[in-house]
Each structure stands twice: as structure tokens, then as C-alpha cells.
Amino acid sequence: MTTLKPFLSDNAAPVHPRVWEAMQAADSADNPYDGDALSAELDTRFTDLFGRECAGLWIATGTAANCLALATMVQPHGGVVCHEEAHIEVDEGGAPGFYLHGAKLMLAQGEGAKLTPTAIAALIDPIRDDVHQVQPHAIAITQASEYGRSYTPRELAALAEFAKARGLGLHMDGARFANAAAFLGGDASAAAGGVDSLAFGCIKNGAMSAEAVVLFDPEQADLVKYRRKRAGHLQCKGRYLAAQVLAMLEDDLWLDNARHANAAAAEIASGCGDRLMHPVEANELFVRLSPEEREALRAQDFAFYDWGDDAARFVTAWDTKAEDAAALGKAIAAL
């Protein structure tokens, strides 16, 4: 990988130096589990960030963050409405069914892997209100979506209104929440809309091993804490996870990193023309490329994943070099 120009995934990016520094600073004796001073600070920091009272809890993986949050909304006999391309459906190995004790994922469609009230209604309105059919309990959306699309504040407001009217919880998978927020102008509250819970992604954006569950109803925090322990995710030295999350929040590092990644993606997009399969609204690009064209790019040391038979996915990160992004954009334009 050291000789390649990496666009495989932001998961492959290194840890930001300020995160390492924060973990080193936390390397002294303190109360175990989540009883330390850093873990206690998360509620206040997320309340300040979103401008409304909320609870913040560290968690080691995005999969667990999504599932533990959804478990506060969904009974085992219920269902979660999500896009058919949602990460919780396609890439979490059945974890939602495991954590939610058998609750069903109910798959809807939508352009750019985004949901709308109309699409959700088309899925759930035909469901009879009786014990013979699974009833929806929550909606899960992804910000930015699995195709790098960002929900606008207006779209989020419509979804929140719909969810409230139907008595459904609304959860946001925010693995790339920072990238969506950066695209939307940097307002965390606007990028989260009226959701009930958020998996606030840090690892793709420069952290090492920490994400956060943000609950906009703080009274749900105890429920998540019990479930976190039962699921085997209560780490005895939680201060190191808290330190990572706090480092990302300090002086808006989370936003600066995302802006850098988004700018690199925009630079690449400038060379793609009508090859782009989706508008670039975060740090992912889906580009139509033949097998021969993909091999030509790999021969120039660009690393990326194929996306089906006739496309590729490129992902930028907080550490993507400007010259690498520019070179890839030019290489695609030259094909």
C-alpha cells in the first residue's frame, strides 16, 4: 500500500496525530468502564455541538452503534424500515437481527440510497394492523448515504415529521456524518435534522477505535448502557475511547478532516464528467469504468474497489494528498 495512491476506503486511513495525542494524554489512572472524567464529558460536548440536550456514549464499532441505538426503539416482533442498499442490510452480517433479537429489516427503495416519506409509506401502508404481519417500529437512514448522497435539512424535516406522525423512531447511521455535515455547510444540527439517535462516525474520519451513540432523548442513555454491557461492548478502559471522540470534537477536527476529504473527492469528480453515477456530496465517488479502464488506472498505482461489472468506487479520506486526487481526476479524464 505504501507505493499506491489509496482510494480503497477511508477505513484504511491512518489515525490523526491529534487523536494519538489525546489517547496518550488519557494514559493515566482513572475510574474504569465509563466512570472516568473523559466519558462524563461526552454529554456536554455533544449537547454543545447539536444545540439541544443529548447523551453521548462511546462504542467501539459503527455496527454496534447502529444496533444499540435501534434497540431502544424496536421490539423483537417489530421492524426497521431502511433502504435496500443500507449498510445495516448489506454490510453488517445480520447484526441488527442479532442485537434486536429477531426484529425485521423492511426494505424500501429510493434514488441515491436515500429514503423519502413517499417511499416509506408505499412500503408500510399495505401492512395490516394485526399480529400476523410485522409492524414497523423505526426508520433508519444513512447520512451520507451508501452512494455518497447527503440528506438536506428539508428532506430530514420531512422524514422526522413523517416518523412522528406514524409513531416511529428515527435513527441515523452517521458513519460519514462529518462528510455530509461539511457538504451542507458545517452545521451539525442541520445535518442531523430531527432524528432520535445518531451513530456519530469517527473512525473513518481519523479516529482509531471509537464511535459514539448520540441520543437526543437523554433518558434512553441508561437503556443503551445496559445493552452495551450485555453485548460485550463495555470496555474497562473506556477513557481511551472517550479521548478519541473528544479529540475529534475539539476545535472542530471532525469537520476539518471531512472538508479535506470532500475537497479531494470534488477534485477527482472534476475529471469524471458524465461517468459519475451519482452527484458527489461527500467523499465517495461511483464512476462508470470498463474492466480495461480500471486496469489502466491500477497500472498507474491507483488503488480502489470495483463496483459491479462496469464501475468503480473511489473514497477519499482526511489524509488524501491533493496531488493524488488531482492525478486521479486527470487519469480518469484521459481515459
C-alpha angles and dihedrals in degrees: 000000000000092000095043131085098238121223098142098107142327085238087072094057119108126253114274113251092236090058091053089049092051092051091049090050089052091054098108135089117290139145113301130245109009096331095098127107095250094053089048090056095061096081092056095044094051091044088055092046097051099032094232134081113276142149123240125202128180120234131177101231140030091231091059092043092056095044098045091050093048090049089067090061107033132066119210091255093051137080142236118221111218139152116277088241094047117136091235088059102037107028112025100078096236092305094139090058090048097048093039092048096240103328112156129244108225110205123219132178132235140153114269091010089289126133128222131192088249093055092046092048090051088056102043105030094076091055111109116233096238139098094262094073132052111254121215115247102172147010122227121199131176123230109221094020126236087266095049096259121143125220110231121226089253092053091047092049090053092050092047092050091048093048093049092048091052095043093244129143117238120216128182123209100211102181086137096022091129092058092050092047091050091050090050094052104275101285107135093192093053091048091052096045115182099330121147095218139012134199097216106208120219107151097069088047102054108295123117109219111344137096128165137230110215115198117194089197100059091195087074092063096089091052091053091047092056092046091046090056094045090050092055095250101115100107116204093223097045093155089082091058092045090050091057094050093046091049090054091051095045111106089347095289088155090060097042091052092049093049090054092051092046092050090053090050091050090051091054091045090058089070098044102072114174091351089087112105094195136018111268106243100151133006103305128090127192109198131185107237132157120233089256092051091050091052089050090055092047089052085061089056098257111147119207143131127263114242107208120309100311109030146051136214121224121190125191126203143197090274100043109136114238091224092054092051091048092048092051092049090051093046092053091046089052095054 
